[in-house]
Amino acid sequence: MTDSFTDAASGAPWEAAEALPRGEGTARIDHIVVLGLVPPGARVLDIGCGDGSLLALLRDRRGVDGRGIELSREGVNACLARGLPVIQGDADTDLANYPDDAFDVVVLSQTIQATRNPRIVLEHLLRIGRQVIISFPNFGHWRVRAELAFRGRMPVTEIMPETWYETPNIHHCTIRDFVGLCRIVGARIEKATALDARGRPMRFSMPWWFWNLIGAQGVFLLRRGGRG
């Protein structure tokens, strides 16, 4: 059982992460965190699935019925080489074509900050999936703040390695910003975990502002508000 507390302003359950499962080989740690949130056999849509590494992990470890959407042709080709059913598409324009509750779980990993309309994308995710898992880099991390405050430059960090003129990220947000967006669109936060700069789950519970300062990434499990 995890230790948790509630952000009084948002009602969000922030949690210290459980021990990660063993035997996942070279899988990215944030992918293993997502893996732990997906029930076995679920119908999953992975949006912005890249080379398919997360979708393949979910298929192999959870036996999911997985589908993917990826913008780049290179990513689509890599997914197809893994035997994954992936189509080329754009989260900003193509999600409107999916019916309500088409999937048990919709995953948007390290992608929402690269979309043109994050609020509209999030609203579609909540409509399409019974549950939504979103991860993103936290622009409120102390190293990002220090880079701006003391050097006056846009930061380059482990999770945001591109310079400002090369990065695909066009909507930087903080963990606190994302909680605010969830409130605006009526999303219920079922779980929220912060990852450190190396992508490892933070294993202790602290006030929400601490996660916003120390967490390099946020991982959220959401459900549309008012739905059981």
C-alpha positions in Angstrom: 0.0 0.0 0.0 1.3 3.5 -0.9 1.4 6.5 1.4 -0.7 9.3 0.1 -2.0 12.7 1.0 -4.4 15.1 -0.6 -3.7 18.5 -2.1 -6.3 20.6 -0.3 -6.6 23.0 -3.3 -7.3 20.3 -5.9 -8.3 17.1 -4.2 -5.6 15.3 -6.0 -4.2 12.1 -4.4 -0.4 12.4 -4.5 1.4 9.2 -3.8 4.8 7.8 -2.9 5.5 5.2 -5.6 5.5 1.5 -4.9 8.5 -0.7 -5.6 9.0 -1.2 -9.3 8.5 -4.8 -10.7 11.7 -6.7 -11.5 12.7 -8.3 -14.7 11.8 -5.5 -17.2 15.2 -5.5 -18.8 16.2 -2.2 -20.4 12.7 -0.7 -20.3 12.6 3.0 -19.4 11.6 3.5 -15.8 8.8 5.9 -16.6 7.4 3.2 -18.9 7.5 0.7 -16.0 5.5 3.2 -13.9 2.9 3.4 -16.7 2.9 -0.4 -16.9 1.9 -0.6 -13.3 -1.2 1.5 -13.9 -2.6 -0.6 -16.9 -4.8 -3.6 -16.0 -4.1 -6.9 -17.8 -5.9 -7.4 -21.0 -7.1 -3.8 -21.3 -7.9 -2.2 -24.6 -5.2 0.5 -24.9 -4.5 3.4 -27.2 -1.0 4.8 -27.0 -0.9 8.3 -28.6 2.5 9.6 -29.7 3.8 6.1 -29.3 7.2 6.8 -30.8 9.1 3.6 -31.7 6.5 1.5 -29.9 8.7 0.6 -26.9 5.9 1.3 -24.3 3.2 -0.3 -26.4 5.4 -3.4 -26.9 6.0 -3.6 -23.1 2.3 -3.4 -22.4 1.6 -6.1 -25.0 4.3 -8.4 -23.6 3.8 -7.8 -19.9 0.0 -7.1 -19.6 -1.4 -8.8 -22.7 -3.2 -5.7 -23.7 -5.1 -5.2 -26.9 -3.0 -2.2 -28.0 -3.2 0.3 -30.7 -0.9 3.3 -31.4 -0.9 6.7 -33.1 2.4 8.2 -34.1 3.1 11.4 -36.1 6.5 10.5 -37.5 6.9 8.0 -40.4 10.1 6.7 -38.7 8.2 5.9 -35.6 5.4 4.2 -37.4 7.9 2.0 -39.3 9.7 1.1 -36.0 6.3 0.1 -34.5 5.4 -2.0 -37.5 8.7 -3.7 -37.3 7.8 -4.8 -33.7 4.5 -6.2 -35.0 2.4 -3.4 -33.5 -0.8 -2.1 -35.0 0.0 1.6 -35.4 -1.2 4.3 -37.7 0.3 7.6 -38.6 -1.7 10.4 -37.1 -1.8 13.7 -35.2 -3.2 14.0 -31.7 -4.3 17.6 -32.4 -6.5 16.6 -35.4 -7.3 12.9 -35.4 -8.7 12.2 -32.0 -12.1 13.6 -32.9 -12.6 10.6 -35.1 -12.6 8.2 -32.2 -16.0 7.3 -30.5 -16.6 7.8 -26.8 -15.2 5.0 -24.5 -13.5 3.3 -27.4 -10.7 2.1 -25.1 -10.2 1.1 -21.5 -7.0 3.1 -21.2 -5.6 5.9 -23.3 -1.9 6.7 -22.8 -0.2 10.0 -23.7 3.4 9.7 -22.6 5.7 12.7 -22.8 3.6 14.2 -25.6 1.0 16.6 -24.3 3.5 19.5 -24.1 4.2 19.0 -27.8 0.6 19.4 -28.9 -0.9 22.6 -30.2 -4.0 22.5 -28.1 -3.4 20.6 -24.8 -6.8 21.3 -23.3 -8.7 20.0 -26.4 -6.4 17.0 -26.6 -7.1 16.2 -22.9 -10.8 16.5 -23.4 -10.7 14.0 -26.2 -8.6 11.6 -24.1 -11.2 11.7 -21.3 -13.9 11.1 -23.9 -12.2 8.2 -25.7 -10.8 6.3 -22.7 -12.4 5.1 -19.5 -9.0 5.9 -17.9 -6.2 8.2 -19.1 -2.5 8.0 -18.2 -0.5 11.1 -18.9 3.2 11.8 -18.2 5.1 15.0 -19.0 8.2 16.9 -18.0 7.7 19.3 -15.1 8.8 22.8 -16.0 8.6 23.8 -12.3 11.6 21.6 -11.4 14.2 23.4 -9.4 16.9 23.0 -12.1 14.6 24.6 -14.6 13.9 27.5 -12.3 17.6 27.9 -11.5 18.5 28.0 -15.1 16.0 30.8 -15.8 16.7 32.7 -12.6 20.5 32.7 -12.6 21.5 32.3 -16.2 18.5 33.8 -17.9 18.4 31.0 -20.4 15.8 28.4 -21.4 17.0 25.2 -19.7 18.5 22.1 -21.2 18.1 19.1 -18.8 18.0 15.3 -18.9 14.3 15.2 -19.7 14.3 18.4 -21.9 17.6 17.9 -23.8 16.9 20.0 -26.8 17.7 23.7 -27.1 14.8 26.1 -27.3 15.0 26.4 -31.1 15.1 22.6 -31.6 12.7 21.3 -29.0 9.3 19.9 -30.0 7.9 21.1 -26.7 5.7 24.1 -27.3 3.6 24.2 -24.1 5.8 23.9 -21.1 3.8 23.3 -17.9 4.4 22.5 -14.3 2.8 19.8 -12.2 0.7 22.5 -10.6 -0.4 23.8 -14.0 -1.5 20.4 -15.0 -3.6 19.9 -11.8 -5.3 23.2 -12.6 -6.1 22.0 -16.2 -7.6 18.8 -14.8 -9.9 20.9 -12.6 -10.9 23.0 -15.6 -11.8 20.1 -17.8 -13.5 18.1 -15.0 -10.9 15.3 -14.8 -10.8 13.3 -11.6 -7.2 12.5 -10.6 -7.1 8.9 -9.3 -3.3 8.7 -8.8 -0.4 11.1 -9.3 3.3 10.3 -8.9 6.4 12.4 -9.5 9.6 11.0 -11.0 13.1 12.4 -10.2 15.6 13.6 -12.8 16.7 10.1 -13.6 13.1 9.0 -14.2 12.9 7.1 -10.9 9.7 7.3 -8.8 10.0 9.4 -5.7 9.3 7.1 -2.8 8.1 9.5 -0.1 5.0 11.7 0.4 5.4 15.4 0.7 3.1 18.5 0.2 2.1 19.2 -3.4 4.5 22.1 -3.7 7.4 19.8 -3.0 6.5 17.6 -5.9 6.2 20.7 -8.1 9.7 21.8 -7.1 11.6 18.4 -6.9 9.7 16.2 -9.4 11.3 16.2 -12.9 8.3 14.5 -14.4 4.6 14.0 -13.4 2.6 10.8 -14.1 -1.2 11.1 -13.7 -4.0 8.5 -13.8 -7.2 10.3 -14.7 -10.9 9.5 -15.2 -13.7 11.7 -16.5 -15.3 13.4 -13.5 -18.7 12.1 -12.4 -18.1 8.6 -13.9 -17.8 5.5 -11.7 
